[in-house]
């Protein structure tokens, strides 16, 4: 899951100030983790300790109320309703929030069936639109397959066949015209393609950020897949962990100790 966190941090300053090049500083003092990291860690906490994912998403949002870039409007409304005792009704969202927080699910299970079911549960408590669930499951499947040593071509074919995403483009082709979008439909295929086009972990992140759009979320999703396929250099992992608050860092460490990570030392 550290790959997702790195992507989020590196992309954080470009979400509303897109950069259309792969030539940019990787870690800077202006960057920070956003809601993508907070809710990714909440997913990890749920997988570690059980219960219902919505309780974790609510709890983390309350304890971390002002992340860089804020939370999505639909999620904020969901949190406020839950705080008023009005329950946890999902809000039929197809937003990319379901896909950006799914990274830990791809590491926590030994079968595709269990991985996809956990992805459905994680998404459906808020993003119960079919496209919201589909986006989360597609990303979780990519991570699971990468962990198991599948090729990029096998991953691409599985995503296209099972979820109908069109991955027949390259980052170079869409970079001039790709625009900001916050749905899974507008984000998940591009994030997967940034992984497919990459030559190593860092190159995948640079691909995702360079096409513009919702940069931190694109890079978060791409990074979650790229870690499982390539691994993350230990110096990058250490730098990213230094950005996190103690409570987030502790959950990341606990999750990696139980479910593993791919850190290159």
C-alpha positions in Angstrom: 0.0 0.0 0.0 3.0 2.3 0.3 3.0 2.6 -3.5 -0.5 4.2 -3.3 0.7 6.6 -0.6 3.7 7.7 -2.6 1.6 8.4 -5.6 -0.8 10.5 -3.6 2.0 12.5 -2.0 3.9 13.2 -5.2 0.7 14.1 -7.1 -0.8 16.2 -4.3 0.5 19.6 -5.6 -0.6 18.9 -9.2 -4.3 18.0 -8.6 -5.4 21.6 -9.3 -2.2 22.7 -11.1 -1.7 20.1 -13.7 1.7 19.5 -15.2 2.0 17.9 -18.7 5.5 16.6 -18.5 7.3 13.7 -16.7 10.1 16.0 -15.7 9.3 17.3 -12.2 10.8 17.0 -8.7 9.6 13.7 -7.1 9.5 14.7 -3.4 9.3 18.3 -2.3 8.5 20.2 0.9 5.2 21.5 -0.6 3.7 18.1 -1.0 1.6 16.3 1.6 -0.7 13.3 1.9 -4.4 13.9 1.0 -7.7 12.2 1.7 -6.5 9.4 -0.7 -3.9 8.3 1.8 -6.1 8.8 4.9 -8.9 6.5 3.4 -6.4 4.0 2.1 -5.0 3.6 5.6 -8.6 3.4 6.9 -9.1 0.4 4.5 -6.0 -1.2 5.9 -7.2 -0.7 9.4 -10.5 -2.4 8.5 -8.7 -5.4 7.0 -6.4 -5.6 10.1 -9.1 -5.4 12.8 -12.4 -6.3 11.2 -15.9 -4.9 11.5 -17.6 -2.7 8.9 -15.5 -0.4 6.6 -17.9 2.5 6.9 -17.0 2.8 10.6 -13.4 3.2 9.7 -14.0 5.7 6.9 -16.1 7.8 9.2 -13.6 7.5 12.1 -10.6 8.5 10.0 -12.5 11.4 8.4 -13.4 12.7 11.9 -9.8 12.3 13.2 -8.3 13.8 10.1 -10.8 16.5 9.1 -8.7 18.8 7.0 -6.4 17.0 4.6 -4.6 18.7 1.8 -7.2 19.2 -1.0 -10.1 18.3 1.4 -12.5 15.3 0.9 -15.0 15.0 -1.9 -18.3 16.8 -1.5 -20.4 13.6 -1.5 -18.2 12.0 1.1 -18.3 15.1 3.3 -22.2 15.0 3.2 -22.1 11.3 4.1 -19.8 11.9 7.1 -22.1 14.7 8.3 -25.2 12.6 8.1 -23.5 9.8 10.0 -22.4 12.2 12.7 -26.0 13.3 13.1 -27.0 9.7 13.7 -28.8 9.4 10.3 -27.0 6.1 9.4 -24.6 5.1 6.7 -26.7 5.0 3.6 -24.4 5.0 0.5 -24.9 7.8 -2.0 -24.8 6.1 -5.3 -21.5 7.6 -6.3 -19.3 6.5 -9.2 -16.5 8.8 -8.0 -12.9 7.6 -8.0 -12.8 7.6 -4.2 -13.7 3.9 -4.2 -10.7 3.1 -6.4 -8.1 5.3 -4.7 -8.6 3.7 -1.3 -8.7 0.1 -2.4 -5.0 -0.6 -2.5 -4.8 -2.7 0.7 -7.5 -5.1 -0.5 -5.2 -6.3 -3.3 -2.7 -7.5 -0.7 -4.9 -9.0 1.9 -6.4 -12.1 0.2 -5.1 -15.3 -1.5 -7.9 -15.7 -4.1 -9.3 -13.5 -6.7 -12.8 -14.2 -5.5 -12.1 -13.0 -2.0 -10.3 -10.0 -3.3 -13.1 -8.9 -5.5 -15.7 -9.4 -2.8 -13.8 -7.3 -0.3 -13.4 -4.6 -3.0 -17.1 -4.7 -3.4 -17.8 -4.3 0.3 -15.2 -1.5 0.6 -16.8 0.5 -2.2 -20.5 -0.2 -1.6 -20.7 1.4 1.8 -20.4 4.8 0.0 -19.9 4.3 -3.7 -22.6 1.8 -4.5 -23.1 2.9 -8.1 -22.1 0.0 -10.4 -19.3 2.1 -11.8 -18.0 2.9 -8.3 -17.9 -0.8 -7.4 -16.4 -1.7 -10.8 -13.6 0.8 -10.5 -12.6 -0.5 -7.1 -12.7 -4.2 -8.2 -10.7 -3.5 -11.3 -7.9 -1.9 -9.4 -7.9 -4.6 -6.7 -7.7 -7.2 -9.4 -4.7 -5.5 -11.0 -2.9 -5.5 -7.7 -3.8 -9.1 -6.9 -2.6 -10.3 -10.3 0.6 -8.2 -10.1 1.3 -9.7 -6.7 0.9 -13.2 -8.2 3.5 -12.5 -10.9 1.1 -12.1 -13.9 2.3 -10.1 -16.9 1.1 -6.7 -17.9 -0.5 -8.2 -20.9 -2.4 -10.7 -18.8 -3.5 -7.9 -16.4 -4.7 -5.7 -19.3 -6.7 -8.5 -20.9 -8.3 -9.4 -17.6 -9.4 -5.8 -16.9 -10.7 -5.3 -20.5 -12.6 -8.7 -20.5 -14.0 -8.6 -17.0 -14.8 -4.9 -16.6 -15.0 -3.6 -20.2 -12.5 -0.8 -19.8 -10.9 0.3 -23.0 -7.1 0.4 -22.5 -6.3 0.7 -26.1 -4.4 4.0 -25.8 -1.1 5.3 -24.4 -0.3 8.1 -22.0 1.6 9.9 -24.8 -1.6 9.8 -26.9 -3.9 11.2 -24.3 -1.6 13.7 -22.6 -2.5 16.7 -24.8 -6.2 16.3 -24.4 -7.0 14.5 -21.2 -9.1 16.6 -18.8 -9.9 16.6 -15.1 -12.5 14.0 -14.1 -13.4 12.5 -10.7 -15.3 9.4 -11.7 -14.0 5.9 -11.9 -14.8 5.9 -15.6 -12.6 9.0 -16.1 -9.7 7.8 -13.9 -9.3 4.1 -13.5 -8.5 3.2 -17.1 -6.0 6.1 -17.3 -4.3 5.0 -14.1 -4.0 1.4 -15.2 -2.6 2.6 -18.5 0.0 4.7 -16.7 1.1 1.5 -15.0 1.2 -0.5 -18.2 3.3 2.2 -20.0 5.8 2.5 -17.1 9.3 1.0 -17.1 9.7 1.0 -13.3 7.8 2.2 -10.2 8.9 5.8 -10.5 8.2 6.0 -14.2 4.6 4.7 -13.6 4.0 7.5 -11.1 5.5 10.1 -13.5 3.2 8.8 -16.3 0.1 9.2 -14.1 0.9 12.7 -13.0 2.0 13.9 -16.5 -1.4 13.3 -18.1 -3.0 15.9 -15.9 -6.5 15.4 -14.4 -7.0 14.4 -10.8 -3.3 13.9 -10.4 -3.0 12.7 -6.8 -5.7 10.1 -7.3 -4.4 8.9 -10.7 -0.9 8.5 -9.2 -2.4 6.9 -6.0 -4.1 4.2 -8.1 -1.2 3.7 -10.4 1.2 3.5 -7.5 -0.9 0.8 -5.8 -0.6 -1.4 -8.8 3.0 -0.5 -9.7 4.2 -1.4 -6.2 2.8 -4.9 -6.5 4.5 -5.4 -10.0 7.8 -3.6 -9.6 8.3 -3.0 -5.9 9.2 0.4 -4.3 12.7 1.5 -3.6 13.3 1.6 0.2 14.4 5.2 0.1 11.1 6.2 -1.5 9.2 4.2 1.1 11.1 5.9 3.9 10.6 9.4 2.5 6.8 8.8 2.1 6.5 7.4 5.6 8.1 10.6 7.0 5.2 12.7 5.7 2.6 10.7 7.7 1.3 11.3 11.1 2.2 8.7 13.7 -1.2 7.0 13.7 -1.2 6.6 9.9 2.4 5.4 9.9 1.7 2.8 12.6 -1.2 1.3 10.6 0.9 1.1 7.4 3.7 -0.7 9.4 1.2 -3.1 11.0 -0.5 -3.9 7.6 2.8 -4.5 5.9 3.9 -6.8 8.7 0.8 -8.9 8.3 0.1 -8.8 4.6 3.4 -7.9 3.1 4.8 -5.2 0.8 7.2 -5.1 -2.0 10.1 -2.9 -0.9 13.3 -3.1 -2.8 16.3 -2.9 -0.4 
